[in-house]
Amino acid sequence: MSNSVENIAKSALTASTSNTSSIGTLNTTVGSHTSQLADLMNKQWNDFIQNTPNPWAGTAVNGGTNPGIAGTSKHPGVRSFISSTNANSGYGYTTSGAPIVLGGGEKSTVIIKTATTLTGVTRRTGFHDTSDFNAPTDGVYIKILDGVLTGQAVNNGTISTTGTNYTIAADTWYRLKIELNSDATLATYTLYADDSNTVLWTDTLSTNIPKVVGRETGHGDICSYSSTTAITIGYIDYMDIVLPNARRVV
C-alpha cells in the first residue's frame, strides 16, 4: 500500500530523528492516522500463498476444488475456484460457523478475479453465514450473480439490496470493500479497479444489517456454479477482515 501507515511514519522518521521538530512531525503524523493504526492492529489477512488461510478454511461446495495457479508480481498466491459436474458446486474460504456479532467499525477487503464464464456463477464476499450456494441468513456482503454486482444485507433471512448495481467484466481483477459505520447502522460497499484507487461503483444500505446477539454472522468468499459442467468460476488473491477491538486486552 503506497499510502500505508508504515510508509507515512518512515517518511517522518527519515527526515530526521535527532531534533524535536522531527519528533513533533512524527507525533502529528501518527496521531492523524490513529484509526489506520487501529485497523492494522486488529486486521487478519491472508495472501493465499498456501491453502491454509487462517482464520478461513477451504470450503468445497458439492465437489468443487481449488487448485493454486501461478501468480503475478501484483497478485502472489492465487487460488482458483473450480466447479464439479454437480449442480451448484464450487469452492470458497469461510470462517468456521458464525462467530461475529456486528457492532460497528467492521471492514473487509477482498481481491478477486472473475473467470471467463459469468453466467450461472454466484459469488458472495464479506460478512455472511453461508458456506454453500444458499443465501445467507445473516450478513453484510457483496453478491455477484451472472456478472451483476450488488451490495446486500440480510437479517434473519430478510434481504435488502442496494439500489444500484455494476456489471463486471470477465477475466478481470477487482478489489471489493465493505465498511460498517461506528454503530453498524450503515454499510458502504465499494468496487475498485484491481489494485488502484479508481472507484468503479459504490452504494450503501441502512436496512436489515444484523447487529444483535442471536443474529451472528461469519466471513468469507464463496463461489458456485448452477450448471453441471466442471469449469473455472473464479479466483481469489487476497482477503482481510478488520474487527474493532472493543475489549480491554491490556
N, C-alpha and C positions, 0 to 999 in steps of 0.2 A: 504494500500500500504506500504510494508515494507521499501521502499526507498523514502517515501514521503518527501516533503519539511518540513512538521511539525516535523517528526522524526529526520531529519538532524539537524534542529535548536534546538530541545530539547536536542540532544546529546551534542551539543556545549555548551548549557547553563548548562547542568548537570555537566560538567567538573568543572566549577566554574564561578560565576558571580561577583566575588569580586576583580578581578585583570585585568589589561589592556591587558595581553596576551590572556586571555579568550575572552574578548570583541573583540580583533583583530581577533581571530579564528572565532568567530561568524560572524563578518562582512565579512570575506573572504568566509565563507561557504555560507552565504545568497547571497552574491554578485555573487558567481559562479552558483547560481540557480535562477537568475533573470527571465529567461524565464519560469521556472516552477512556480514561484510565480505569474507571469502574467497570466499563464494558470489557476491557482486556482482562481484568481480574476475574470476571465472572463468566467468561466465554469458554465454551467447549467446542472444539472444531476437529475436523479430520480432512486430510488431503487424499485419502483412499490409495495411499502407497501400497497398503496391504489390505486384505479382505477381512480385517477385524477392527472396524472403525468405532471403537468405544466413544461415546455411550450408545451408539446404534448397533443393531445386529442385522446381519444379512437376512432378508425375508423373502423366501421363494413363494410365489403365488401359482398354485396349480401346475407345478412342474417347471416354472421358469428358471433361468440360470443367469449368472452374472460374471462372465469371464472378463479379466482385465485386458486392456488394449494398450498399444503404445501411446504414450502421452506426447505433449509438445513442450517447448520451453515455457509457455504460459499456462499449460494445463498438465502438470505432472500427476500421476496416479489416477488414471481414468478407468472407471468400471462401466461395462456395457450391460444393459438390461435386455434379455432375450426371452421371448415368449416360447411356449411349447405348442404341441398340437392339441392341447386342451383349450377350450374357450375360456376367456377371461383369465389368462395366465400372464405371468410377468415376474417382476422382481422389484425389490426396494430395500431401503435401510430404515428401520424404525426403532424407537425405544421399546423396552420391554414393558408392555402394559400401558397404563395411563397414569404416570406419576406426578403430573403437573396440574396445579390449580392456578389458572391465570389470575394475576393480581395487579398487573401493570408494569410496564417497563420491559417486557419480554421482547426479544428481537430474534430474527433468523435470517441468514443469508445462504443461498444455495446456488451453485454454479452448475448448469446443466447444458447438455447438447441434445437437440432434437434428432430423431432418426430421419431417414428418407421417407418413411411412411408416417403420416399423421392421422389419417382416417382410421377410426376404430381404436385409437390409443387414448387411454385416460390416465392422467398423472395428477397426483395430489402432493403438494410440497408445503411443509410448515408444521404448525401445531394441529395435530389430529390424532384420533384414536383408532384408525383403521390400519389393518396390516394385509389387506387384500383388495379386491376390486370394488367392494361395497362402500357406500357413502359413510363417512364418519357419523357418530352420534353427537360428539362434541369436538369443537376445534375452531381454529382460525388459520386458513390456509389458502394457497393459490391452486386453482384447478385448471388443467388443460384438457380439453375434450375435443377431439377431431381438429386439433390445431387452433382452437379458440381459447384464450386465456382469460380467466376472471378471478376475482377475489371472492372468497366465501367465508361465512361464519355460521356455525351451527350450534344450537343449544338444545340438548335433549331431543335431537332429531329434526328440529325446525331450522331450516336453512335460509339465510339471507345471501344474496348475490349482488356484487357491485353493479351499478347502473351502466357502466361502460365495460368494454372488453377489448382485447387485442388479438389479432390474427398473427400467429407466429409463423416463421418460415421453417421449412425442412432443412435438416443437416446444418444447423446454426447454433452457435454458442449464445447463452443468455445468463444473466445474473438476476435472481429473484430475491426480493427482500420484503420482509414483513416486520412491522413495528407496532407495538401497542403503546398507547399513551400511559401516563403515570398511574391512572386508576382503571385501566382496561375498559374504558368506555368508547374508545375509538381505535380501530385497526387501520393502518395505512399499508397499502400494497404497492410495490414499485417494481417495474421491469426495466432492466438496464441492458444496453448492448454490450455483450461479452464482458470484458474487464474494464470498460471505460465508465465514466460517469454520465454518459448520454442516456437520458431517461426516454424510453420508448412509450411508456404508459404508466399511469398511477391513478389510484382511486382509493376511497375509504369506505368503511362500514361502521355503523354505530349500533346496529341491532343484532341480537342473537349471539353476542360474544359470551361464552360460558365463563363465569368468574366466581363461582361459589363451590364450596365443598360438596361433593356429590356429582359434580359435572366436570370431573377431571379429564385431562387430555394427555396425549403423548406428543411425539415429534418425529418427523422423518420425511422421506421421499419415496413414494410408491407408484409404480407404473404398470399398467396392464393393457392387454390387447383382446378385443372382443372376438376375433376370428380364431380359427383352428390351424393356423399356419405358424411355424416356428421362424420368427424373424427378429431382427434387432429393432427395439421400440424406443430406445433412449439411452442416454449416457449421463453419468454424474462424475464431477471432478472435485467438488468441494462442498462441505456443509458445515454450518456452525449454528449454535444456539446460545443466546445470552439470557440468563435467568438472574434478575436483580437479587442481590444479597440482602434480604430483609432480616436475616438472623444475626444475632451477635455471636461472632465466632472468635473474638479475641478478648 
